[in-house]
């Protein structure tokens, strides 16, 4: 049986468990619930499950990401006042891309 996978990432499907493992491997990250969903914090929020299969991360490239792949990267009106927050459909990203997104989000959340 062939598993659906992100383009360019044959055989991989990223999950909440991957998010958890990658977040908790970064220095100083803790996990707790935020709005009833799993969330990971450095100094501030760095990632949170928005809904099943959709992750919120911080990025300085939100507009570029959404402009290049709106099926994967997007935001809702709720996120308009937080220009660094972007939603990511996990089914559309591979582990390498997820790792990069979380590293950037960690860097942004650790500042101050």
C-alpha positions in Angstrom: 0.0 0.0 0.0 1.4 3.4 -1.0 1.2 6.1 1.6 0.3 9.6 0.6 3.3 11.9 1.1 4.3 15.5 0.5 5.8 16.2 -2.9 9.5 15.6 -2.9 9.2 13.5 0.3 8.4 10.0 -0.8 7.3 7.6 2.0 7.1 10.3 4.7 4.0 11.7 6.4 4.6 14.2 9.2 2.5 13.9 12.3 1.9 15.6 15.6 4.3 13.1 17.1 7.0 14.4 14.8 6.2 17.9 15.9 6.5 16.9 19.5 9.8 15.1 19.0 11.4 17.9 17.1 10.2 20.6 19.4 11.3 18.9 22.6 14.7 18.3 21.0 15.3 22.0 20.9 17.0 23.8 23.9 14.7 25.1 26.6 11.4 23.9 25.0 8.5 22.8 27.2 5.1 21.4 26.3 1.8 22.4 27.7 -1.8 22.9 26.6 -2.8 26.2 25.0 -6.5 26.6 24.1 -6.9 22.9 24.7 -4.3 21.9 22.1 -0.7 20.7 22.5 1.7 23.7 22.4 5.5 24.1 22.7 7.2 27.1 24.3 10.7 28.5 24.3 10.5 32.0 26.0 7.2 32.4 24.2 4.9 30.2 22.1 6.9 28.6 19.3 4.4 26.0 18.0 0.8 24.9 18.6 -1.5 22.4 17.1 -4.3 24.5 15.6 -6.5 21.6 14.7 -5.9 18.0 13.6 -3.1 18.0 11.0 -2.5 21.8 11.2 0.3 23.4 13.1 0.9 27.1 14.0 4.5 28.3 13.9 6.3 31.6 13.8 8.0 32.8 10.7 9.5 36.0 9.3 8.5 34.6 5.9 4.7 34.2 6.3 3.7 36.1 3.2 6.4 34.4 1.1 5.4 30.9 2.3 1.6 31.5 1.8 2.3 33.1 -1.6 4.4 30.2 -2.8 2.2 27.3 -1.5 -1.3 28.4 -0.3 -2.4 24.7 0.0 0.3 24.3 2.7 0.7 27.7 4.4 -2.1 30.0 5.3 -3.6 32.0 8.2 -7.1 32.9 9.4 -8.4 36.3 10.4 -7.6 35.3 14.0 -3.9 35.5 13.0 -4.0 38.9 11.2 -2.8 40.8 14.3 0.1 38.4 14.7 2.1 38.8 11.4 4.7 36.1 12.4 2.1 33.3 12.9 1.5 30.9 10.0 -0.6 27.7 9.8 1.0 24.7 8.2 -0.8 21.6 6.8 1.4 18.8 8.1 0.4 16.4 5.4 2.0 18.7 2.8 5.5 19.1 4.4 8.3 16.6 4.9 10.4 16.1 8.0 13.3 18.3 6.6 10.9 21.2 5.9 9.2 20.8 9.3 12.6 20.8 11.0 13.5 24.1 9.3 10.2 25.7 10.2 10.5 24.7 13.8 14.1 25.8 14.1 13.1 29.3 12.8 10.1 29.4 15.1 12.3 28.4 18.0 14.7 31.2 17.2 11.9 33.8 17.0 10.2 32.5 20.2 13.5 32.5 22.1 14.3 36.2 21.5 13.9 39.1 23.9 
